[in-house]
Amino acid sequence: DLFNPETLKLMGVRVGGGVAAGAAAGAGVDLMVGGVTLGAAALVGALAGGALLTARSYGGRLLGKLKGRRELTVDDAVLRLLALRQGHLLLALGVRGHAAIHSMELTTPQDKTWRKGKIPEPLSRARAHPQWSTLNPHPKPNQGERQEAIGELANVVLQD
């Protein structure tokens, strides 16, 4: 989701880093030519650095759109329902005995806190990190930030 606050934050950090690196390289060129370019090399370097890092970060997505690929995202209502069901499943498994042979029957979740308002912050953050999903071709499931978000989300689900 391009307008997700977490995505915008990540994009700002990446582009800002590229701009700074490009400007530093351009400033080096300015120094080598004795300032004759009047800082134009630093400006061009900053633009090139920002463009390069933007292309690296989002170029694959843009190329995919040009090739006709579609990017799928899950609606907030679906995330809420999945979270409610997971919470009820955890509660049911917590009281189920090891040798139980009867099937479990989950009731329809009635929790009002998950039905309204914003989704929890860890879920919102995860939307900006498609590489966290093990369904993607090159997942990165062992990142510390992902594990932290999982812990936070587990606490939210277990509280409700």
C-alpha positions in Angstrom: 0.0 0.0 0.0 1.8 3.1 -1.2 -0.1 5.4 1.2 0.5 3.4 4.3 2.4 5.6 6.8 5.0 2.9 7.4 5.6 2.6 3.6 6.0 6.4 3.4 8.4 6.4 6.3 10.5 3.7 4.8 10.5 5.4 1.4 11.6 8.7 3.0 14.5 7.0 4.8 15.6 5.2 1.6 15.3 8.1 -0.7 16.9 10.4 1.9 19.9 8.1 2.2 20.3 8.0 -1.6 20.0 11.8 -1.9 22.7 12.2 0.8 25.1 9.7 -0.8 24.6 11.2 -4.2 25.1 14.7 -2.9 28.3 13.7 -1.2 29.6 12.1 -4.4 28.7 15.2 -6.3 30.3 17.5 -3.7 33.5 15.4 -4.2 33.3 16.1 -7.9 32.8 19.8 -7.1 35.9 19.8 -5.0 38.0 18.1 -7.7 37.1 20.7 -10.3 37.8 23.5 -7.8 34.1 24.7 -7.5 33.8 25.6 -11.1 30.5 23.8 -11.3 29.0 26.0 -8.6 27.5 23.0 -6.8 25.8 21.6 -9.9 27.6 18.3 -9.4 26.3 18.0 -5.9 22.7 18.8 -7.1 23.0 16.2 -10.0 24.4 13.7 -7.6 21.6 14.2 -5.1 19.0 13.8 -7.8 20.7 10.7 -9.2 21.1 9.1 -5.8 17.5 9.7 -4.9 16.3 8.3 -8.3 18.6 5.3 -8.1 17.4 4.3 -4.6 13.8 4.8 -5.5 14.2 2.7 -8.6 15.9 -0.1 -6.5 13.2 0.0 -3.9 10.1 0.3 -6.1 11.3 -0.5 -9.6 10.4 -4.1 -9.3 6.8 -3.2 -8.4 6.6 -0.7 -11.3 8.1 -3.2 -13.7 5.6 -5.8 -12.5 2.7 -3.4 -13.2 4.1 -2.8 -16.7 4.2 -6.6 -17.3 0.6 -7.0 -16.2 1.3 -8.5 -12.8 -1.1 -7.6 -10.0 -0.2 -6.9 -6.4 -2.8 -8.3 -3.9 -3.4 -6.8 -0.5 -5.8 -7.9 2.2 -8.6 -5.6 3.3 -8.8 -4.5 6.9 -12.1 -6.4 7.4 -10.4 -9.7 6.4 -7.5 -9.0 8.8 -10.0 -8.3 11.6 -11.8 -11.5 10.9 -8.6 -13.6 10.8 -7.4 -12.1 14.0 -10.8 -12.8 15.8 -10.8 -16.4 14.5 -7.1 -16.9 15.6 -8.0 -15.6 19.1 -10.9 -17.9 19.4 -8.8 -20.8 18.2 -6.1 -20.1 20.7 -8.7 -20.0 23.5 -10.3 -23.3 22.3 -6.9 -25.0 22.0 -6.0 -23.8 25.5 -8.9 -25.8 27.1 -8.7 -28.8 24.8 -7.1 -31.9 26.2 -4.2 -33.7 24.5 -6.3 -36.9 24.0 -9.5 -35.2 22.8 -11.0 -37.0 19.9 -14.0 -34.7 19.3 -13.9 -32.0 16.7 -13.8 -28.4 17.9 -16.6 -26.0 17.1 -15.7 -22.4 17.1 -18.5 -19.9 17.7 -18.9 -16.8 15.6 -16.7 -14.1 17.0 -18.6 -11.3 18.7 -15.8 -9.1 19.9 -16.7 -5.5 19.2 -13.1 -4.1 19.6 -11.9 -5.9 16.4 -15.0 -5.0 14.4 -14.5 -1.3 14.5 -11.8 1.3 14.4 -8.2 1.0 13.2 -6.4 -2.3 12.9 -3.6 -2.8 15.4 -0.3 -1.0 14.7 1.7 -4.2 14.1 -0.6 -5.2 11.3 -0.5 -1.8 9.8 3.3 -1.9 10.0 3.5 -5.4 8.4 1.6 -4.1 5.3 4.7 -2.0 4.4 7.0 -5.1 4.5 5.9 -7.7 1.9 9.2 -9.5 2.4 8.0 -10.6 5.8 5.4 -12.9 4.2 6.5 -16.5 3.6 4.1 -16.6 0.7 6.4 -14.3 -1.4 9.2 -15.7 -3.5 12.1 -14.5 -1.3 10.8 -14.2 2.2 12.9 -12.8 5.1 11.0 -14.3 8.1 13.8 -14.1 10.7 14.1 -10.3 10.7 14.1 -8.9 14.3 11.6 -6.2 13.4 9.2 -8.9 12.1 9.6 -11.0 15.2 8.9 -7.9 17.4 5.7 -7.1 15.4 4.6 -10.8 15.8 5.1 -10.5 19.6 3.2 -7.2 19.8 0.3 -8.6 17.7 0.2 -11.8 19.8 -0.2 -9.7 22.9 -3.0 -7.7 21.2 -4.9 -10.8 20.1 -4.5 -12.6 23.4 -5.8 -9.5 25.3 -9.0 -9.5 23.3 
